[in-house]
Amino acid sequence: MRLLTILLLVFLTNLGSVMGIEKLRLLIVDGQNNHQWEVTTPILKKIYADSGRFEVDVATSPPAGHDMSSFQPKFSDYDVVVSNYNGEPWSEATEQAFQAYVYGGGGFVSVHAADNAFPDWPEYNEIVGLGGWGGRNEKSGPYVYLMAGELKRDVSAGRGGNHGKQHEFQVKTLQKEHPIMKGIPTVWLHTQDELYEQLRGPANNLEVLATAYADPKYGGTGRDEPMLMTITYGDGRVFHTVLGHADYSMNCVGFQATLLRGTEWAATGEVTLAVPEKFPTAEKTEAVE
């Protein structure tokens, strides 16, 4: 009887893998952020868990001002790591482990202020492609934005990172055939959020998937700024979303759908998660019920 039970478990495990229903292992990293990570991490965890595609763990760092040497997540145990972290540097050992994980083929997702983190860590800046604040300037790399339909790399001097007043704004798809964006409307209205602009960084192996117009009436640049991006780093795949400032921003169907699809792509290189039928239009936002 025990042998039959073991054989049945092996069969079911293999069957799940063949049918493509095996869950991806996902780790959310948090613990420090100038945004309310205590509020947004549970939202992220629920988004991923409710999709049925991910098994989710959370690694929370010590608070700011405490010894960071004990913070050593085992990144290699996961298919994808999601950062909701913007705080003090990690230990050298943790930095090296993370860098090796992504370079060796691990998936990584940077959410909103996670691209503000680690301005003085060159490899992290390669991994996220573009970042803001933290003293970033022309030495950090070019600005990247869309102007007159052309993607520009602007090396002019200036700070890295800014945003105007929060508001609803349209997100415009650039790469319609990318697996993450396939089936996503060309233009959709995102809920109230910070519209990041003037991001700058190495921008190597960077593909901008979607942009949003930073309207001067809200304090914006008057340019189409990157909102969704992918980066390749070694054998690793990175999905970078600058959306998701707060709980109300994360409650947008568009945010959640692109996050889930981008995360699956970072983990596997493919996207199986469907675009929700009830998706924002160019004129109307959609909140998750």
N, C-alpha and C positions, 0 to 999 in steps of 0.2 A: 504493500500500500504506500509506504514512504517513497519507494522508487517511482511509482506512478505519479505521485504528487510532484516530485522533483522534475520528472519529464514533462508534466503538464505546465509547470512554471516556466521551464526553458522554452517550450513551444509557444506559450503566450507572449513571452518576451520577444522571441524572434518574430512572431506574427505582428506584434506592435511595430517593430522596426521596419518590417517589410511594407506594412500599410502606411508608414509615414506618420504614425501617431505617437511615436516616442517623444517625450517632452525634452526640450532643450534646457540645460542647466544654466541659470542666470544668477549673477551676483550684483546687487546694488551696493555701491560704496557711498557712505555718507558720514556724518558726524561733525562736520564743520561746513558752514556756508553763510554768506551774507544774506541769503534767502532762507525761508522757513523750511529747512529740510525735515524738521520733525512733523510738519504738515504734509509736505509733498512726497516724501518717501513712501508713506502708507498708500498714497494715491497711485504712485508708480507701481508699487507691489500689487495692488488690486488690479490695475490695468493688465499687467502681465499675467497674473494668475487667472483672471476671468477669461482671458483669451483661450485658455486650455493648451497653449503651446509651450508654456514655460514652467519650470519649477524654480521658485524664487527664494534666495537667501539674501540676507543683508549683513554687511560688515560695517560696523560703526566705529569710527576712530575715537581716540580720547579727545576731550574738549581742548580748545585752544589754550596754550600755555602749559599743557601737560606733556609728559614724556611720550613721544611718538614711536619709540623703538618697539613697543609691544604690538603695534598695529602691523600685522603681517598676514593679510589675507592670502589664501592659497589659490591664486588666480588660475593656476593650471587645472584645477578641478572643474572649471566652468567653460561652457561653450561661448559665453559672452559676458562681459562686465559692463555695467551701466554706472556712470558717475553722476552722482548728485552732490559732489564734493567741491568745495572751493574754500581752502583754508591753508593751514601751515604745511610746510614741506613734509613729505614722508621720510622715513629713514632711508639711507642709501641702499640697504638690502631690499626694502620694499620697492623702491624705484627701479632697481635692477631687475627684480622679479617681474614687475609689471611690463617693463620695456621688453624683456625677453618673451613674455607671454604674447604680447601683441605682434612683435616681429616674427615670432614663430608660427603665427597663424590664428591667434585668438581674436575673437570679435570684441569690439569696444564701441560704446555709445556715450557720447557727450551730450548732456542735457542742460540747456540754458547756461547758467552761470558756471558750469563745470569748465567752460572754455576761458574763464577768468583765472583759473587756478595755475599755479606753478610758472609764473612768467620767466623765471630764471632757470628752468629745466629745459634745455634745448630739445631733448628727445620727445618730451610731452608736447611741446609746441609743434614738432613735426607730426605727431600723432593726431592732434586736433585740427591742424592746418591753419586755422585762424583763431585768434583770441582777442580779449579786450581787457583794459584796465591793468592794474598791477605794475604801472610804469612802462607799459608797452609803448613803443614809438617806432620811428622809421628804422631803427636798428633791429626791430623784431621781424621786419619783412614788409611787403607791400600791403596797401589796401586792396581789396578785391570787391568789385561791384559791377553792375550792369549799367551801361550808358548807351543810349541809342541802339539797343539790341546787341551790343558788343560787350563781352566780358573784359573788363579793364584790370590791369595790375598797376596800381599807382604807387610809385616810390617816393612821392613827395613827403616832406617832413610833417609831423603832427602826431598827436596822441593816438593811442589805439583803444577803441571802445567808447561808445556813447549810446544814449537812447533819449528820445523825446518823451512827451507825455504819453501814458498808456492809452490805448484806444483799440477798437476793432480795426482790422486791416485785411486786405486781400492778399492771399498767397498765390503766386503765379508759377505754374510748372514750366520748367525749361526743358527737362529731359523726359519727354513723354514715354519713351520706350525703355527707360531704366526699370528693372524689376520692381523697385520700391514705388515708382510713380505710375506704373502701367495701370490704367483704369481710374486714376485720381483725376478729378476735373482739372481742366487747364487753369481755371481761376476759382478760388473758393474763399469765403469770408471767415477769418479766424476770430475767435472771441477776444475780449480785452486782454492785452498783453504788452510787455515791453518789446518794442521793435529795435533790436540791436542793429547798430550801424558803426561804420568806421572800424570794423574789426581788421586786424592785420596780423600777419604771421608768415611762416615760410611758404605756405600754400603750395607745397610740392605734392604731386600726385593727387590733386584736389579736383573734384567735379562738383559744380554747383547744380543741384537738382531743382531748386525753387528759390524765388526771390520775393521781396515785398517792397513796395514803394515807400520810402521814408519821407512822408509829406512834411514840407516846411511849416505848415500850419500847426503841426504838433511838435515842432522843434527839430524836424528831421533834415537830412542832407539834401533832399531833392533827387536822390538816386535810388535805383533798385538794388537793395542790399541782400546778400545771401541769407536764406532762412534754413534751408536743408542742404546738406553736403555729404559727400562720401570722400574718404581718403584711403589710399592704400599705404601701408607701412610694412615693409618686408612682405611677408606672406599674410599679414593681418588685414582685416577689413574694418573700417571705422565709419559709423554713421554719426553725423553731427547735426543736431537740431538746436537752434537758438530759441525756439519756442518753449513756453512752459514756465513763466515767471512765478505763478501762484496757482492755488487750487482752482480758481475760476478759469484760468488759462488752460489748465490741464483737463478741464471738463469738456473741452471742445472735441467733437467727433473727429475733426480733421487732425488735431494734434495727436489723439490716441491712435488713429489708423496709421498715420505716417510713422509714429514712434514704433508701433508693433511691427510694421512691415520693414522698417529700417533696421530694427533689432534682429529680426529673423534673417535678414540679408547679411548683417554683420556676422551672425553666427554660422551661416551655412552657404552664403553666396546665392541663395535662391529665396523666393517669396511664395508661400502657399496661402497665406492669410488673405482672405477676400476683402475687397473694399466694401464698407458698409453701404447698404442700399440708401439709408437715410444719411446723406452726406451734405455738408454745407454747399450752398450755391454761391454764385458770385455776389448775391445781394443779401443772403440770409445765413446766419450762423446756425449751427446745430449743437445742442448740448446733449451729453450722454444722460439718458433717463435713469 
